[in-house]
Amino acid sequence: MGPPRQRIITTLLLIATLFFSGAPAAAHDQATPGLHPVILLPGYSCSQLDARLTDDYEPPTPACGVRKQGRGWFRLWENYTALQEDPALLPCYQDQLHLVYDHAAGDYRNAPGVETRVVSFGTTRSFRFDDPVQKNACLERLVEALEGAGYKEGSNLFGAPYDFRYAPAAPGVAARSFAGFRSRLTRLIERASEMNGNKPVIIVTHSFGGDYALEFLHQSPLPWRRRYVKHFVVLCAGIGGSPLIMQVVASTMGSPPPPPTLLGTVLSLGNRSFEVIPFFLPSPKVYGDRPLVITRAKNYSAENMPEFLAAVGFSDDEIARYRTRALPLTLNIRAPLVPMTCISGIGVPTIDRLVYSDANFTEKPQVVNGDGDGIVNLENVLALERFIGNDPAQPYFKSVFIPNTTHNGMISDDSALKLVVTEILKASQATS
């Protein structure tokens, strides 16, 4: 039987304390005994992908096929070094990354002739990038901080990268990519537990990794969750979507894209083909009928999202897939029924509403900011308290707000990292 349910809302000033009280940091090459194993799920675009091209691939330009076709696996995402050396490769990578919808199978898949695989599943090696922007946007610094606190790669520290082009899927929806991920993550968690004296694991996620992990937990049997998952630590949870994505999809009409962010840049690479784009749109359960896009003639909210998608050029088929694949999940925000800590940045201007004159989506909108971490709106974070923290069946829920901390700063700023590792260690030390 778990401890009495607790819901604690705390606002923490940035602190400069040791990773944990009363014990020195362990050497990187030796795991500290007694720690519960940690499984890390990265944010959007922080899993690396390999690809290989078969004879069925039809390149947009001859150079895209001649260089790679029939030559085995190569790094498709993220190939920063290759693009620095030859920017002409960008259209090739865009073409090879895009997805197509197979109506017969009712599922998304790679373009014909493109095969892909996630790099180094089970390890944190794929969280390391040669792109300096990605170093602070992904989990490399958190891995180093956990190693400094006594964790060791492959011993009690593991990674669960995923193909970020695809979205989690509700039960009964054809989703080969997510089904494969669920199977691999289940085996990884069980193996990590067995390697560590049958201790249950701590799942730690950043950003979109929280969406993947939450749906994974929902679809795992409750006895299995109670046996294998000790705690769920969510950093910068984007569960419930963001008005920022409405500007991203509007930019496909020819308007200027949002201010450069890694999220917007990678989504634009998919040219609207990625399954995940509709999944990022604001959830009616979180945002209701509050206007998010304002024009003189009509306002658009999360509740009339199909009308907005039609206005920015989505086809009837694309809108139907939003209704059948994305919307059921964004409406189904509920407690995972395992102990949960949610750590969020606040105090950073974050897109709250967009104003377009005369519904002209080819123009740059006026942006009205609210509070958040620069990507995730505070309203989204507070919804987790309403729908998860207030569920009487949820055994434990704790929400921590770190002032003046950005989405990426949560996993790159020293002070935020210290707090995050402290919370992970508290979860490891907590008694049942």
SVG drawing of the C-alpha trace seen along z (x, -y; Angstrom):
<svg xmlns="http://www.w3.org/2000/svg" viewBox="-16 -44 52 53">
<polyline fill="none" stroke="black" stroke-width="0.4" points="0.0,0.0 1.5,-3.4 1.9,-6.4 -1.0,-8.8 -1.6,-11.0 0.3,-14.3 0.0,-17.3 2.6,-19.9 2.9,-23.1 6.2,-24.8 7.9,-27.8 11.7,-27.4 14.3,-30.0 17.3,-28.9 19.6,-27.2 23.3,-26.5 23.5,-23.4 25.2,-20.1 23.5,-17.4 22.4,-15.8 23.0,-16.4 25.6,-14.5 27.3,-12.5 30.0,-13.4 29.6,-12.9 30.6,-9.5 33.2,-8.8 31.8,-8.6 33.1,-5.0 31.4,-3.5 27.7,-3.4 26.6,-4.2 24.9,-1.2 21.3,-1.6 20.2,-4.0 17.1,-3.1 17.8,-2.8 16.9,-5.8 15.4,-5.7 15.7,-9.0 13.3,-10.0 14.5,-13.1 12.5,-16.0 11.5,-16.6 14.3,-16.1 16.7,-14.7 16.7,-11.2 19.1,-10.5 17.9,-8.6 19.8,-6.5 18.6,-5.8 19.4,-3.7 18.1,-4.0 16.9,-1.2 16.4,-1.0 12.8,-2.1 13.9,-5.6 13.2,-8.4 15.4,-11.3 14.2,-14.9 17.6,-15.6 20.1,-13.0 22.6,-13.9 20.3,-12.9 20.2,-9.3 23.7,-8.8 25.5,-9.7 23.7,-7.3 21.6,-4.8 22.7,-1.2 25.6,-2.3 24.2,-1.2 23.2,-3.1 24.0,-6.8 23.0,-9.5 19.8,-11.1 19.1,-13.2 21.0,-15.0 23.8,-15.4 25.2,-18.7 28.7,-18.1 27.6,-17.0 25.3,-19.9 28.0,-22.4 30.3,-20.9 27.6,-20.7 24.4,-22.8 23.1,-21.5 22.3,-18.2 19.4,-19.9 16.7,-19.2 17.9,-15.5 17.5,-15.2 14.1,-17.0 12.9,-14.5 14.2,-11.5 12.7,-12.6 9.2,-13.2 6.4,-10.7 3.5,-9.5 0.1,-8.3 -0.8,-4.8 -4.6,-4.8 -4.7,-1.0 -2.8,-0.4 -4.3,-3.4 -0.9,-4.4 2.1,-6.6 5.3,-5.3 8.6,-6.4 8.7,-7.6 9.1,-4.7 12.7,-3.4 13.7,-5.0 14.4,-2.8 15.1,-4.3 16.1,-3.2 16.5,-4.9 20.2,-5.1 21.4,-3.4 18.2,-2.6 18.8,-1.6 21.7,-4.0 22.2,-7.7 24.7,-7.8 22.2,-9.2 21.6,-12.2 25.1,-13.5 25.3,-15.8 28.1,-17.6 25.7,-20.5 26.3,-23.1 22.6,-24.1 21.5,-20.6 23.9,-20.1 21.9,-22.5 18.5,-21.5 18.9,-17.7 20.0,-15.6 23.7,-15.5 24.3,-17.8 21.6,-16.0 23.4,-12.7 26.7,-14.3 24.9,-15.6 23.5,-12.2 26.9,-10.6 28.3,-13.1 25.6,-12.0 26.6,-8.3 24.8,-7.0 26.6,-5.0 25.7,-4.5 24.6,-0.9 24.5,0.0 21.7,-2.1 21.4,-4.8 19.6,-4.1 18.1,-6.0 14.9,-5.5 15.2,-7.5 12.2,-7.3 11.4,-8.4 10.1,-11.9 8.3,-12.2 5.6,-9.9 3.1,-10.6 1.9,-8.3 -1.3,-6.5 -4.4,-5.6 -5.3,-1.9 -6.9,-0.5 -5.2,-3.0 -2.8,-1.5 0.6,-2.9 3.5,-0.6 6.2,-3.0 4.7,-3.7 3.8,0.0 7.5,0.9 8.6,-1.8 6.3,-0.5 7.6,3.0 11.3,1.9 10.7,-0.4 8.9,2.4 11.8,4.8 14.3,2.0 12.5,1.2 12.3,4.9 16.0,5.5 17.1,2.3 15.1,3.5 16.6,7.0 20.1,5.6 19.6,3.5 18.3,6.1 14.7,5.9 14.4,2.2 11.6,0.4 12.8,-2.3 12.5,-6.1 11.4,-7.4 12.7,-10.9 11.5,-12.9 12.0,-16.3 9.4,-18.0 7.8,-15.8 9.3,-12.7 6.7,-13.2 3.9,-12.7 5.5,-9.5 6.0,-8.2 2.6,-9.2 0.8,-7.3 3.2,-4.4 2.2,-4.2 -1.5,-4.5 -1.2,-1.5 0.8,0.6 -1.2,2.8 -1.5,1.2 0.1,4.2 3.1,3.9 3.3,0.1 3.3,0.7 5.9,3.4 8.3,1.7 7.9,-2.1 8.9,-3.8 8.5,-7.4 7.8,-9.5 9.8,-12.8 8.5,-15.1 10.6,-18.2 8.9,-21.0 5.8,-18.9 4.1,-19.9 1.2,-17.6 -1.8,-19.6 -0.2,-21.3 0.9,-24.9 -0.4,-27.9 3.1,-28.2 2.3,-25.3 -0.6,-27.2 1.9,-29.8 4.1,-27.0 1.3,-25.5 0.1,-28.9 3.7,-29.5 3.0,-26.8 0.7,-29.3 3.7,-31.5 3.8,-33.7 7.1,-34.2 7.8,-31.3 8.0,-31.8 11.2,-33.2 13.8,-30.6 13.4,-27.7 14.6,-24.2 11.0,-22.9 9.9,-25.2 12.9,-24.4 12.5,-20.7 8.8,-20.8 9.3,-22.8 11.7,-20.1 8.7,-17.8 6.7,-20.2 3.6,-19.2 4.1,-15.5 5.1,-14.5 2.3,-12.7 3.2,-14.5 2.3,-18.1 -1.5,-17.8 -0.6,-16.1 1.2,-19.3 -1.9,-21.5 -3.6,-23.0 -6.0,-20.5 -9.6,-21.5 -9.4,-19.9 -6.7,-22.4 -7.5,-25.6 -11.3,-25.2 -12.9,-27.9 -10.5,-30.7 -9.4,-32.5 -5.9,-31.5 -5.8,-32.9 -7.7,-36.2 -8.8,-37.8 -11.3,-40.5 -13.7,-38.0 -13.3,-35.0 -11.5,-33.7 -10.0,-30.2 -9.8,-28.2 -8.8,-24.7 -12.4,-23.7 -12.8,-24.8 -9.4,-23.7 -10.6,-21.9 -11.8,-25.3 -8.4,-26.8 -6.7,-23.9 -8.9,-24.4 -8.2,-28.1 -4.4,-27.5 -4.7,-25.0 -5.0,-21.6 -6.9,-19.2 -10.1,-17.4 -8.0,-14.2 -5.5,-15.8 -8.2,-17.3 -9.9,-13.9 -6.6,-12.4 -6.4,-15.2 -9.9,-14.2 -9.3,-10.5 -5.6,-10.2 -4.5,-13.4 -7.6,-14.7 -8.5,-11.5 -5.1,-11.6 -5.1,-15.4 -8.5,-15.0 -7.4,-12.1 -5.0,-13.7 -5.3,-11.6 -3.3,-10.4 -0.6,-7.7 -1.3,-6.2 2.4,-6.1 4.1,-8.7 4.9,-11.8 6.9,-15.0 6.5,-17.8 9.2,-20.4 8.5,-23.5 10.2,-26.7 8.2,-30.0 8.8,-33.7 9.7,-33.6 7.6,-35.2 5.7,-32.4 3.2,-32.6 -0.3,-32.8 -2.3,-34.3 -1.7,-35.2 -3.4,-38.1 -3.7,-38.1 -5.1,-41.1 -8.0,-40.3 -7.3,-36.5 -4.3,-36.9 -2.2,-34.0 0.6,-34.9 1.5,-37.9 3.5,-37.9 1.1,-37.9 1.1,-40.1 2.1,-37.9 0.6,-38.2 2.8,-36.5 1.8,-34.9 3.9,-33.1 5.8,-29.9 9.2,-28.6 9.3,-30.1 7.8,-27.0 5.3,-25.5 2.6,-27.8 1.9,-28.0 -1.8,-27.2 -0.6,-23.8 1.4,-23.1 -1.4,-24.1 -3.7,-21.7 -1.6,-18.8 -2.5,-19.8 -6.2,-19.8 -6.3,-16.6 -3.5,-14.5 -2.8,-16.1 -6.5,-16.3 -7.2,-12.7 -7.9,-10.9 -6.4,-7.7 -3.1,-9.4 -0.8,-8.2 1.6,-11.2 1.9,-14.4 4.4,-17.2 4.7,-20.3 7.9,-22.4 8.2,-25.8 11.7,-27.3 11.5,-31.0 13.2,-32.5 14.1,-29.2 13.6,-28.4 12.6,-25.2 16.1,-24.3 17.6,-25.9 15.9,-23.3 18.4,-20.7 21.4,-23.0 21.6,-25.6 23.7,-24.5 21.3,-25.7 18.3,-24.0 20.2,-20.8 21.1,-20.6 17.5,-20.9 16.4,-18.3 19.0,-15.8 18.0,-16.5 14.4,-15.6 15.5,-12.4 17.6,-11.4 14.6,-12.2 12.5,-9.9 15.1,-7.2 15.4,-7.5 11.6,-7.6 10.2,-4.7 7.0,-2.9"/>
</svg>
